[in-house]
Each structure stands twice: as C-alpha cells, then as structure tokens.
C-alpha cells in the first residue's frame, strides 16, 4: 500500500480503442472471459486464414518460433528463464498441468489466494482431497 508521501503510479487512461467493444457497451466479466485486444484478434485471424490453406505456409516452423519468441520476451519481462514459461490456452489448463505434476502428500497444505477463480481452484481442491492434504485460502487484506 502506498503511503501518502509516495507518488501514485500513472494511470493508463482509456484503452477502449484497443478492443472491438462497441460504444455503449461496458463489459466487466473478465475473470471468466475477457475481450481480446484488437492486435490479438487480428493476429489470430491472420493465423487462422493461413491454417485454412496450410499448403501456402512457406515456413511451418514459424509457429514454434513465434511461441519461443513470446516465451523469451515474457521471461525477460518478469526476470525468468524462457524454459520457466509455459504457453497454454487458458490459466485453468496450466493449473491442471501443474497440479497433475506435483506430488502432494497427506498432511501438506496448498496455499492459494482466497479470491481465486473457481476454474483454477478446482484442480487444487481435487488434488488435496485425493492426497489427504488441506487447502488454505488466504483472504485479501482489508487494506489491500
């Protein structure tokens, strides 16, 4: 939490033009499904158009290079190694993979944010139940 003598971070301002959201629409259910930014949508359309005509793709390995490049850029952004980054279709898939590959024993505790989205929490609940472990949901502090 910022003290009164600390500078407040700059706000981004309106980002509406970066999305295909019509005027008069306010969409707030981003925990379940958020709108794609225009750049992501447009890139997806280009990729789907190419995949509809796979014989026209000059360099099929470019798809893997694109993913590798994204992993490197994101790793650099957060101070990680590229091999620490997994690209998955949805966070719930990533959580399912992690939960499946972790060895949790009886009496251990899985700790997660109290406001975790159910699609992510479900995997940890199942893992804990099957292993005889506990799940501790930590509530957000009242002061942030």
mmCIF file of the C-alpha atoms, coordinates in Angstrom:
data_MODEL
# 
_entry.id   MODEL 
# 
loop_
_atom_site.group_PDB 
_atom_site.id 
_atom_site.type_symbol 
_atom_site.label_atom_id 
_atom_site.label_alt_id 
_atom_site.label_comp_id 
_atom_site.label_asym_id 
_atom_site.label_entity_id 
_atom_site.label_seq_id 
_atom_site.pdbx_PDB_ins_code 
_atom_site.Cartn_x 
_atom_site.Cartn_y 
_atom_site.Cartn_z 
_atom_site.occupancy 
_atom_site.B_iso_or_equiv 
_atom_site.pdbx_formal_charge 
_atom_site.auth_seq_id 
_atom_site.auth_comp_id 
_atom_site.auth_asym_id 
_atom_site.auth_atom_id 
_atom_site.pdbx_PDB_model_num 
ATOM 1   C CA . UNK A 1 1   ? 0.000   0.000   0.000   1.00 0.00 ? 1   UNK A CA 1 
ATOM 2   C CA . UNK A 1 2   ? 1.297   3.457   -0.866  1.00 0.00 ? 2   UNK A CA 1 
ATOM 3   C CA . UNK A 1 3   ? 1.869   5.911   1.935   1.00 0.00 ? 3   UNK A CA 1 
ATOM 4   C CA . UNK A 1 4   ? 0.601   9.451   1.468   1.00 0.00 ? 4   UNK A CA 1 
ATOM 5   C CA . UNK A 1 5   ? 4.113   10.702  0.710   1.00 0.00 ? 5   UNK A CA 1 
ATOM 6   C CA . UNK A 1 6   ? 4.707   8.196   -2.114  1.00 0.00 ? 6   UNK A CA 1 
ATOM 7   C CA . UNK A 1 7   ? 3.936   9.111   -5.694  1.00 0.00 ? 7   UNK A CA 1 
ATOM 8   C CA . UNK A 1 8   ? 0.910   7.428   -7.214  1.00 0.00 ? 8   UNK A CA 1 
ATOM 9   C CA . UNK A 1 9   ? 1.552   5.353   -10.329 1.00 0.00 ? 9   UNK A CA 1 
ATOM 10  C CA . UNK A 1 10  ? 0.434   6.871   -13.625 1.00 0.00 ? 10  UNK A CA 1 
ATOM 11  C CA . UNK A 1 11  ? -2.902  5.730   -14.954 1.00 0.00 ? 11  UNK A CA 1 
ATOM 12  C CA . UNK A 1 12  ? -3.155  4.287   -18.448 1.00 0.00 ? 12  UNK A CA 1 
ATOM 13  C CA . UNK A 1 13  ? -6.139  6.314   -19.496 1.00 0.00 ? 13  UNK A CA 1 
ATOM 14  C CA . UNK A 1 14  ? -8.869  4.978   -21.747 1.00 0.00 ? 14  UNK A CA 1 
ATOM 15  C CA . UNK A 1 15  ? -7.946  1.764   -23.585 1.00 0.00 ? 15  UNK A CA 1 
ATOM 16  C CA . UNK A 1 16  ? -11.280 1.264   -25.398 1.00 0.00 ? 16  UNK A CA 1 
ATOM 17  C CA . UNK A 1 17  ? -9.789  1.861   -28.864 1.00 0.00 ? 17  UNK A CA 1 
ATOM 18  C CA . UNK A 1 18  ? -7.552  -1.188  -28.364 1.00 0.00 ? 18  UNK A CA 1 
ATOM 19  C CA . UNK A 1 19  ? -10.584 -3.507  -28.257 1.00 0.00 ? 19  UNK A CA 1 
ATOM 20  C CA . UNK A 1 20  ? -13.542 -4.259  -30.524 1.00 0.00 ? 20  UNK A CA 1 
ATOM 21  C CA . UNK A 1 21  ? -16.032 -3.084  -27.912 1.00 0.00 ? 21  UNK A CA 1 
ATOM 22  C CA . UNK A 1 22  ? -18.948 -1.071  -29.307 1.00 0.00 ? 22  UNK A CA 1 
ATOM 23  C CA . UNK A 1 23  ? -19.785 2.325   -27.880 1.00 0.00 ? 23  UNK A CA 1 
ATOM 24  C CA . UNK A 1 24  ? -22.325 1.987   -25.105 1.00 0.00 ? 24  UNK A CA 1 
ATOM 25  C CA . UNK A 1 25  ? -21.073 -1.454  -24.000 1.00 0.00 ? 25  UNK A CA 1 
ATOM 26  C CA . UNK A 1 26  ? -19.257 -1.909  -20.719 1.00 0.00 ? 26  UNK A CA 1 
ATOM 27  C CA . UNK A 1 27  ? -18.026 -5.474  -20.222 1.00 0.00 ? 27  UNK A CA 1 
ATOM 28  C CA . UNK A 1 28  ? -16.777 -6.361  -16.749 1.00 0.00 ? 28  UNK A CA 1 
ATOM 29  C CA . UNK A 1 29  ? -16.773 -10.182 -16.600 1.00 0.00 ? 29  UNK A CA 1 
ATOM 30  C CA . UNK A 1 30  ? -13.077 -10.526 -17.430 1.00 0.00 ? 30  UNK A CA 1 
ATOM 31  C CA . UNK A 1 31  ? -12.455 -13.287 -14.869 1.00 0.00 ? 31  UNK A CA 1 
ATOM 32  C CA . UNK A 1 32  ? -14.465 -15.736 -16.972 1.00 0.00 ? 32  UNK A CA 1 
ATOM 33  C CA . UNK A 1 33  ? -13.773 -14.427 -20.470 1.00 0.00 ? 33  UNK A CA 1 
ATOM 34  C CA . UNK A 1 34  ? -12.177 -11.138 -21.384 1.00 0.00 ? 34  UNK A CA 1 
ATOM 35  C CA . UNK A 1 35  ? -12.346 -9.456  -24.771 1.00 0.00 ? 35  UNK A CA 1 
ATOM 36  C CA . UNK A 1 36  ? -9.258  -9.872  -26.922 1.00 0.00 ? 36  UNK A CA 1 
ATOM 37  C CA . UNK A 1 37  ? -7.265  -6.779  -27.773 1.00 0.00 ? 37  UNK A CA 1 
ATOM 38  C CA . UNK A 1 38  ? -7.578  -5.793  -31.438 1.00 0.00 ? 38  UNK A CA 1 
ATOM 39  C CA . UNK A 1 39  ? -3.950  -6.763  -32.050 1.00 0.00 ? 39  UNK A CA 1 
ATOM 40  C CA . UNK A 1 40  ? -4.537  -10.274 -30.672 1.00 0.00 ? 40  UNK A CA 1 
ATOM 41  C CA . UNK A 1 41  ? -7.762  -10.707 -32.612 1.00 0.00 ? 41  UNK A CA 1 
ATOM 42  C CA . UNK A 1 42  ? -6.180  -9.514  -35.844 1.00 0.00 ? 42  UNK A CA 1 
ATOM 43  C CA . UNK A 1 43  ? -3.154  -11.798 -35.361 1.00 0.00 ? 43  UNK A CA 1 
ATOM 44  C CA . UNK A 1 44  ? -5.495  -14.720 -34.697 1.00 0.00 ? 44  UNK A CA 1 
ATOM 45  C CA . UNK A 1 45  ? -7.494  -14.026 -37.850 1.00 0.00 ? 45  UNK A CA 1 
ATOM 46  C CA . UNK A 1 46  ? -4.280  -13.913 -39.893 1.00 0.00 ? 46  UNK A CA 1 
ATOM 47  C CA . UNK A 1 47  ? -3.113  -17.201 -38.352 1.00 0.00 ? 47  UNK A CA 1 
ATOM 48  C CA . UNK A 1 48  ? -6.478  -18.913 -38.951 1.00 0.00 ? 48  UNK A CA 1 
ATOM 49  C CA . UNK A 1 49  ? -6.517  -17.716 -42.560 1.00 0.00 ? 49  UNK A CA 1 
ATOM 50  C CA . UNK A 1 50  ? -3.066  -19.257 -43.059 1.00 0.00 ? 50  UNK A CA 1 
ATOM 51  C CA . UNK A 1 51  ? -4.086  -22.513 -41.341 1.00 0.00 ? 51  UNK A CA 1 
ATOM 52  C CA . UNK A 1 52  ? -7.100  -22.776 -43.652 1.00 0.00 ? 52  UNK A CA 1 
ATOM 53  C CA . UNK A 1 53  ? -4.575  -23.021 -46.508 1.00 0.00 ? 53  UNK A CA 1 
ATOM 54  C CA . UNK A 1 54  ? -1.648  -24.941 -44.964 1.00 0.00 ? 54  UNK A CA 1 
ATOM 55  C CA . UNK A 1 55  ? -0.081  -25.606 -48.376 1.00 0.00 ? 55  UNK A CA 1 
ATOM 56  C CA . UNK A 1 56  ? 0.509   -21.866 -48.661 1.00 0.00 ? 56  UNK A CA 1 
ATOM 57  C CA . UNK A 1 57  ? 2.512   -21.621 -45.438 1.00 0.00 ? 57  UNK A CA 1 
ATOM 58  C CA . UNK A 1 58  ? 6.114   -21.127 -46.514 1.00 0.00 ? 58  UNK A CA 1 
ATOM 59  C CA . UNK A 1 59  ? 7.680   -21.768 -43.116 1.00 0.00 ? 59  UNK A CA 1 
ATOM 60  C CA . UNK A 1 60  ? 5.522   -24.055 -40.896 1.00 0.00 ? 60  UNK A CA 1 
ATOM 61  C CA . UNK A 1 61  ? 8.222   -23.941 -38.212 1.00 0.00 ? 61  UNK A CA 1 
ATOM 62  C CA . UNK A 1 62  ? 7.467   -20.216 -37.780 1.00 0.00 ? 62  UNK A CA 1 
ATOM 63  C CA . UNK A 1 63  ? 4.587   -21.116 -35.435 1.00 0.00 ? 63  UNK A CA 1 
ATOM 64  C CA . UNK A 1 64  ? 7.047   -22.692 -33.000 1.00 0.00 ? 64  UNK A CA 1 
ATOM 65  C CA . UNK A 1 65  ? 9.453   -19.778 -33.448 1.00 0.00 ? 65  UNK A CA 1 
ATOM 66  C CA . UNK A 1 66  ? 6.623   -17.348 -32.615 1.00 0.00 ? 66  UNK A CA 1 
ATOM 67  C CA . UNK A 1 67  ? 5.918   -19.238 -29.374 1.00 0.00 ? 67  UNK A CA 1 
ATOM 68  C CA . UNK A 1 68  ? 9.617   -19.394 -28.492 1.00 0.00 ? 68  UNK A CA 1 
ATOM 69  C CA . UNK A 1 69  ? 9.945   -15.660 -29.101 1.00 0.00 ? 69  UNK A CA 1 
ATOM 70  C CA . UNK A 1 70  ? 6.945   -14.955 -26.876 1.00 0.00 ? 70  UNK A CA 1 
ATOM 71  C CA . UNK A 1 71  ? 8.413   -17.131 -24.110 1.00 0.00 ? 71  UNK A CA 1 
ATOM 72  C CA . UNK A 1 72  ? 11.746  -15.266 -24.329 1.00 0.00 ? 72  UNK A CA 1 
ATOM 73  C CA . UNK A 1 73  ? 10.114  -11.831 -24.262 1.00 0.00 ? 73  UNK A CA 1 
ATOM 74  C CA . UNK A 1 74  ? 7.839   -12.696 -21.329 1.00 0.00 ? 74  UNK A CA 1 
ATOM 75  C CA . UNK A 1 75  ? 10.716  -14.304 -19.410 1.00 0.00 ? 75  UNK A CA 1 
ATOM 76  C CA . UNK A 1 76  ? 12.776  -11.137 -19.851 1.00 0.00 ? 76  UNK A CA 1 
ATOM 77  C CA . UNK A 1 77  ? 9.812   -9.028  -18.700 1.00 0.00 ? 77  UNK A CA 1 
ATOM 78  C CA . UNK A 1 78  ? 9.425   -10.906 -15.409 1.00 0.00 ? 78  UNK A CA 1 
ATOM 79  C CA . UNK A 1 79  ? 13.086  -11.803 -14.811 1.00 0.00 ? 79  UNK A CA 1 
ATOM 80  C CA . UNK A 1 80  ? 12.692  -15.532 -15.504 1.00 0.00 ? 80  UNK A CA 1 
ATOM 81  C CA . UNK A 1 81  ? 14.268  -18.010 -17.908 1.00 0.00 ? 81  UNK A CA 1 
ATOM 82  C CA . UNK A 1 82  ? 12.412  -18.903 -21.127 1.00 0.00 ? 82  UNK A CA 1 
ATOM 83  C CA . UNK A 1 83  ? 12.261  -22.549 -20.068 1.00 0.00 ? 83  UNK A CA 1 
ATOM 84  C CA . UNK A 1 84  ? 10.318  -21.430 -16.971 1.00 0.00 ? 84  UNK A CA 1 
ATOM 85  C CA . UNK A 1 85  ? 7.480   -20.165 -19.178 1.00 0.00 ? 85  UNK A CA 1 
ATOM 86  C CA . UNK A 1 86  ? 4.689   -22.382 -20.499 1.00 0.00 ? 86  UNK A CA 1 
ATOM 87  C CA . UNK A 1 87  ? 2.214   -21.223 -23.101 1.00 0.00 ? 87  UNK A CA 1 
ATOM 88  C CA . UNK A 1 88  ? -1.251  -22.679 -22.518 1.00 0.00 ? 88  UNK A CA 1 
ATOM 89  C CA . UNK A 1 89  ? -4.685  -21.903 -23.931 1.00 0.00 ? 89  UNK A CA 1 
ATOM 90  C CA . UNK A 1 90  ? -6.125  -20.880 -20.532 1.00 0.00 ? 90  UNK A CA 1 
ATOM 91  C CA . UNK A 1 91  ? -4.839  -20.475 -16.984 1.00 0.00 ? 91  UNK A CA 1 
ATOM 92  C CA . UNK A 1 92  ? -7.029  -23.370 -15.847 1.00 0.00 ? 92  UNK A CA 1 
ATOM 93  C CA . UNK A 1 93  ? -5.146  -25.678 -18.240 1.00 0.00 ? 93  UNK A CA 1 
ATOM 94  C CA . UNK A 1 94  ? -1.830  -24.511 -16.814 1.00 0.00 ? 94  UNK A CA 1 
ATOM 95  C CA . UNK A 1 95  ? -3.061  -25.046 -13.267 1.00 0.00 ? 95  UNK A CA 1 
ATOM 96  C CA . UNK A 1 96  ? -4.327  -28.525 -14.200 1.00 0.00 ? 96  UNK A CA 1 
ATOM 97  C CA . UNK A 1 97  ? -0.911  -29.416 -15.641 1.00 0.00 ? 97  UNK A CA 1 
ATOM 98  C CA . UNK A 1 98  ? 0.865   -28.106 -12.541 1.00 0.00 ? 98  UNK A CA 1 
ATOM 99  C CA . UNK A 1 99  ? -1.500  -29.912 -10.166 1.00 0.00 ? 99  UNK A CA 1 
ATOM 100 C CA . UNK A 1 100 ? -1.146  -33.162 -12.098 1.00 0.00 ? 100 UNK A CA 1 
ATOM 101 C CA . UNK A 1 101 ? 2.642   -32.997 -11.962 1.00 0.00 ? 101 UNK A CA 1 
ATOM 102 C CA . UNK A 1 102 ? 3.088   -32.031 -8.315  1.00 0.00 ? 102 UNK A CA 1 
ATOM 103 C CA . UNK A 1 103 ? 3.494   -34.620 -5.637  1.00 0.00 ? 103 UNK A CA 1 
ATOM 104 C CA . UNK A 1 104 ? 1.418   -33.565 -2.631  1.00 0.00 ? 104 UNK A CA 1 
ATOM 105 C CA . UNK A 1 105 ? 1.383   -35.719 0.452   1.00 0.00 ? 105 UNK A CA 1 
ATOM 106 C CA . UNK A 1 106 ? -1.042  -36.323 3.272   1.00 0.00 ? 106 UNK A CA 1 
ATOM 107 C CA . UNK A 1 107 ? -0.913  -33.552 5.833   1.00 0.00 ? 107 UNK A CA 1 
ATOM 108 C CA . UNK A 1 108 ? 0.565   -30.971 3.457   1.00 0.00 ? 108 UNK A CA 1 
ATOM 109 C CA . UNK A 1 109 ? -1.169  -27.674 2.731   1.00 0.00 ? 109 UNK A CA 1 
ATOM 110 C CA . UNK A 1 110 ? -1.808  -25.995 -0.606  1.00 0.00 ? 110 UNK A CA 1 
ATOM 111 C CA . UNK A 1 111 ? -1.957  -22.201 -0.191  1.00 0.00 ? 111 UNK A CA 1 
ATOM 112 C CA . UNK A 1 112 ? -3.835  -20.014 -2.692  1.00 0.00 ? 112 UNK A CA 1 
ATOM 113 C CA . UNK A 1 113 ? -5.448  -16.579 -2.837  1.00 0.00 ? 113 UNK A CA 1 
ATOM 114 C CA . UNK A 1 114 ? -8.895  -16.585 -1.267  1.00 0.00 ? 114 UNK A CA 1 
ATOM 115 C CA . UNK A 1 115 ? -10.476 -14.949 -4.298  1.00 0.00 ? 115 UNK A CA 1 
ATOM 116 C CA . UNK A 1 116 ? -9.027  -17.463 -6.771  1.00 0.00 ? 116 UNK A CA 1 
ATOM 117 C CA . UNK A 1 117 ? -11.320 -18.116 -9.730  1.00 0.00 ? 117 UNK A CA 1 
ATOM 118 C CA . UNK A 1 118 ? -13.117 -21.437 -9.338  1.00 0.00 ? 118 UNK A CA 1 
ATOM 119 C CA . UNK A 1 119 ? -11.745 -22.877 -12.586 1.00 0.00 ? 119 UNK A CA 1 
ATOM 120 C CA . UNK A 1 120 ? -8.253  -22.590 -11.074 1.00 0.00 ? 120 UNK A CA 1 
ATOM 121 C CA . UNK A 1 121 ? -9.137  -23.543 -7.504  1.00 0.00 ? 121 UNK A CA 1 
ATOM 122 C CA . UNK A 1 122 ? -10.954 -26.724 -8.541  1.00 0.00 ? 122 UNK A CA 1 
ATOM 123 C CA . UNK A 1 123 ? -7.746  -28.526 -9.511  1.00 0.00 ? 123 UNK A CA 1 
ATOM 124 C CA . UNK A 1 124 ? -6.111  -27.779 -6.165  1.00 0.00 ? 124 UNK A CA 1 
ATOM 125 C CA . UNK A 1 125 ? -9.231  -28.864 -4.256  1.00 0.00 ? 125 UNK A CA 1 
ATOM 126 C CA . UNK A 1 126 ? -9.301  -32.199 -6.104  1.00 0.00 ? 126 UNK A CA 1 
ATOM 127 C CA . UNK A 1 127 ? -5.563  -32.746 -5.628  1.00 0.00 ? 127 UNK A CA 1 
ATOM 128 C CA . UNK A 1 128 ? -5.808  -32.002 -1.906  1.00 0.00 ? 128 UNK A CA 1 
ATOM 129 C CA . UNK A 1 129 ? -8.812  -34.282 -1.425  1.00 0.00 ? 129 UNK A CA 1 
ATOM 130 C CA . UNK A 1 130 ? -7.117  -37.172 -3.277  1.00 0.00 ? 130 UNK A CA 1 
ATOM 131 C CA . UNK A 1 131 ? -3.834  -36.727 -1.367  1.00 0.00 ? 131 UNK A CA 1 
ATOM 132 C CA . UNK A 1 132 ? -5.336  -36.125 2.076   1.00 0.00 ? 132 UNK A CA 1 
ATOM 133 C CA . UNK A 1 133 ? -3.905  -32.607 2.054   1.00 0.00 ? 133 UNK A CA 1 
ATOM 134 C CA . UNK A 1 134 ? -5.511  -29.313 3.040   1.00 0.00 ? 134 UNK A CA 1 
ATOM 135 C CA . UNK A 1 135 ? -6.247  -26.158 1.064   1.00 0.00 ? 135 UNK A CA 1 
ATOM 136 C CA . UNK A 1 136 ? -5.711  -22.811 2.745   1.00 0.00 ? 136 UNK A CA 1 
ATOM 137 C CA . UNK A 1 137 ? -7.333  -19.847 1.029   1.00 0.00 ? 137 UNK A CA 1 
ATOM 138 C CA . UNK A 1 138 ? -5.693  -16.611 2.120   1.00 0.00 ? 138 UNK A CA 1 
ATOM 139 C CA . UNK A 1 139 ? -8.122  -13.678 2.069   1.00 0.00 ? 139 UNK A CA 1 
ATOM 140 C CA . UNK A 1 140 ? -7.068  -10.361 0.607   1.00 0.00 ? 140 UNK A CA 1 
ATOM 141 C CA . UNK A 1 141 ? -6.028  -7.987  3.394   1.00 0.00 ? 141 UNK A CA 1 
ATOM 142 C CA . UNK A 1 142 ? -8.642  -5.363  4.182   1.00 0.00 ? 142 UNK A CA 1 
ATOM 143 C CA . UNK A 1 143 ? -6.149  -2.588  3.397   1.00 0.00 ? 143 UNK A CA 1 
ATOM 144 C CA . UNK A 1 144 ? -5.017  -4.037  0.072   1.00 0.00 ? 144 UNK A CA 1 
# 
